[in-house]
């Protein structure tokens, strides 16, 4: 199970436009291109950083941060 839902949604949207960074197969789309790997890694790192910030703020009794823009 992938833990990168935002990247997965973006890949599916790009696949409809036939963008070149996604590899195509006869059965559909493969999700292992270098750009896709980078996007997934960055999304996971961002989520981990957010978790660390939230933990720090909780330990020091600071106001929560809203991550929704």
C-alpha atoms as an extended CHARMM CRD file, in Angstrom:
* protein
*
        69  EXT
         1         1  UNK       CA              0.0000000000        0.0000000000        0.0000000000  PROA      1               0.0000000000
         2         2  UNK       CA              1.3730000000        3.3670000000       -0.9830000000  PROA      2               0.0000000000
         3         3  UNK       CA              1.3850000000        6.1940000000        1.5180000000  PROA      3               0.0000000000
         4         4  UNK       CA              1.5010000000        8.9680000000       -1.0920000000  PROA      4               0.0000000000
         5         5  UNK       CA             -2.1210000000        9.7470000000       -1.9470000000  PROA      5               0.0000000000
         6         6  UNK       CA             -1.4510000000       13.2330000000       -3.3420000000  PROA      6               0.0000000000
         7         7  UNK       CA              1.1860000000       11.9220000000       -5.7420000000  PROA      7               0.0000000000
         8         8  UNK       CA             -1.0890000000        9.0770000000       -6.8240000000  PROA      8               0.0000000000
         9         9  UNK       CA             -3.9190000000       11.5110000000       -7.6200000000  PROA      9               0.0000000000
        10        10  UNK       CA             -1.5440000000       13.7570000000       -9.5770000000  PROA      10              0.0000000000
        11        11  UNK       CA             -0.1950000000       10.8000000000      -11.5640000000  PROA      11              0.0000000000
        12        12  UNK       CA             -3.6800000000        9.6800000000      -12.5070000000  PROA      12              0.0000000000
        13        13  UNK       CA             -4.5580000000       13.2150000000      -13.6200000000  PROA      13              0.0000000000
        14        14  UNK       CA             -1.3620000000       13.4940000000      -15.6660000000  PROA      14              0.0000000000
        15        15  UNK       CA             -1.9920000000       10.0940000000      -17.2230000000  PROA      15              0.0000000000
        16        16  UNK       CA             -5.2120000000       11.4160000000      -18.7300000000  PROA      16              0.0000000000
        17        17  UNK       CA             -3.1750000000       14.1020000000      -20.5010000000  PROA      17              0.0000000000
        18        18  UNK       CA             -0.4900000000       11.6050000000      -21.5950000000  PROA      18              0.0000000000
        19        19  UNK       CA              2.4020000000       13.4210000000      -19.9670000000  PROA      19              0.0000000000
        20        20  UNK       CA              5.7960000000       11.8700000000      -20.7830000000  PROA      20              0.0000000000
        21        21  UNK       CA              7.0730000000       11.3270000000      -17.2180000000  PROA      21              0.0000000000
        22        22  UNK       CA              4.7920000000        8.3260000000      -16.7660000000  PROA      22              0.0000000000
        23        23  UNK       CA              5.7360000000        5.0240000000      -18.3520000000  PROA      23              0.0000000000
        24        24  UNK       CA              2.9720000000        3.4080000000      -20.3660000000  PROA      24              0.0000000000
        25        25  UNK       CA              2.4010000000       -0.2940000000      -20.8540000000  PROA      25              0.0000000000
        26        26  UNK       CA             -0.1070000000       -2.1990000000      -22.9210000000  PROA      26              0.0000000000
        27        27  UNK       CA             -2.2680000000       -2.6540000000      -19.8170000000  PROA      27              0.0000000000
        28        28  UNK       CA             -2.1250000000        0.9560000000      -18.6450000000  PROA      28              0.0000000000
        29        29  UNK       CA              0.2210000000        2.9820000000      -16.5370000000  PROA      29              0.0000000000
        30        30  UNK       CA              3.2560000000        1.9570000000      -14.5540000000  PROA      30              0.0000000000
        31        31  UNK       CA              4.0210000000        4.0300000000      -11.5090000000  PROA      31              0.0000000000
        32        32  UNK       CA              7.7900000000        3.6180000000      -11.2930000000  PROA      32              0.0000000000
        33        33  UNK       CA              9.2720000000        6.4380000000      -13.3570000000  PROA      33              0.0000000000
        34        34  UNK       CA             12.0810000000        8.5620000000      -11.8770000000  PROA      34              0.0000000000
        35        35  UNK       CA              9.8730000000       11.6540000000      -11.5150000000  PROA      35              0.0000000000
        36        36  UNK       CA              7.1800000000        9.5930000000       -9.8060000000  PROA      36              0.0000000000
        37        37  UNK       CA              9.7460000000        8.1250000000       -7.3990000000  PROA      37              0.0000000000
        38        38  UNK       CA             11.0120000000       11.6090000000       -6.5690000000  PROA      38              0.0000000000
        39        39  UNK       CA              7.4920000000       12.9450000000       -5.9990000000  PROA      39              0.0000000000
        40        40  UNK       CA              6.6440000000       10.0600000000       -3.7060000000  PROA      40              0.0000000000
        41        41  UNK       CA              9.8550000000       10.4890000000       -1.7270000000  PROA      41              0.0000000000
        42        42  UNK       CA              9.2400000000       14.2250000000       -1.3220000000  PROA      42              0.0000000000
        43        43  UNK       CA              5.6460000000       13.6550000000       -0.2160000000  PROA      43              0.0000000000
        44        44  UNK       CA              6.7680000000       11.1090000000        2.3960000000  PROA      44              0.0000000000
        45        45  UNK       CA              9.5350000000       13.4450000000        3.6430000000  PROA      45              0.0000000000
        46        46  UNK       CA              7.0710000000       16.3460000000        3.8610000000  PROA      46              0.0000000000
        47        47  UNK       CA              4.6190000000       14.2370000000        5.8640000000  PROA      47              0.0000000000
        48        48  UNK       CA              7.3880000000       13.0760000000        8.2060000000  PROA      48              0.0000000000
        49        49  UNK       CA              8.5490000000       16.6760000000        8.7490000000  PROA      49              0.0000000000
        50        50  UNK       CA              4.9920000000       17.7380000000        9.5390000000  PROA      50              0.0000000000
        51        51  UNK       CA              4.7270000000       14.9250000000       12.0650000000  PROA      51              0.0000000000
        52        52  UNK       CA              7.9780000000       15.9680000000       13.7160000000  PROA      52              0.0000000000
        53        53  UNK       CA              6.8170000000       19.5890000000       13.9070000000  PROA      53              0.0000000000
        54        54  UNK       CA              3.4950000000       18.5340000000       15.4050000000  PROA      54              0.0000000000
        55        55  UNK       CA              5.2850000000       16.3590000000       17.9910000000  PROA      55              0.0000000000
        56        56  UNK       CA              7.6300000000       19.2100000000       18.9090000000  PROA      56              0.0000000000
        57        57  UNK       CA              4.7760000000       21.6750000000       19.2600000000  PROA      57              0.0000000000
        58        58  UNK       CA              2.8240000000       19.2270000000       21.4260000000  PROA      58              0.0000000000
        59        59  UNK       CA              5.8060000000       18.5750000000       23.7180000000  PROA      59              0.0000000000
        60        60  UNK       CA              6.3470000000       22.3100000000       24.1890000000  PROA      60              0.0000000000
        61        61  UNK       CA              2.6530000000       23.1420000000       24.5130000000  PROA      61              0.0000000000
        62        62  UNK       CA              2.5960000000       25.3840000000       21.4340000000  PROA      62              0.0000000000
        63        63  UNK       CA             -0.4060000000       26.1710000000       19.2990000000  PROA      63              0.0000000000
        64        64  UNK       CA             -1.1940000000       23.6080000000       16.5560000000  PROA      64              0.0000000000
        65        65  UNK       CA             -0.4960000000       24.3270000000       12.9120000000  PROA      65              0.0000000000
        66        66  UNK       CA             -3.1170000000       23.9200000000       10.2210000000  PROA      66              0.0000000000
        67        67  UNK       CA             -1.4960000000       22.1980000000        7.2180000000  PROA      67              0.0000000000
        68        68  UNK       CA             -4.4820000000       22.8470000000        4.9540000000  PROA      68              0.0000000000
        69        69  UNK       CA             -3.9830000000       25.7740000000        2.6070000000  PROA      69              0.0000000000
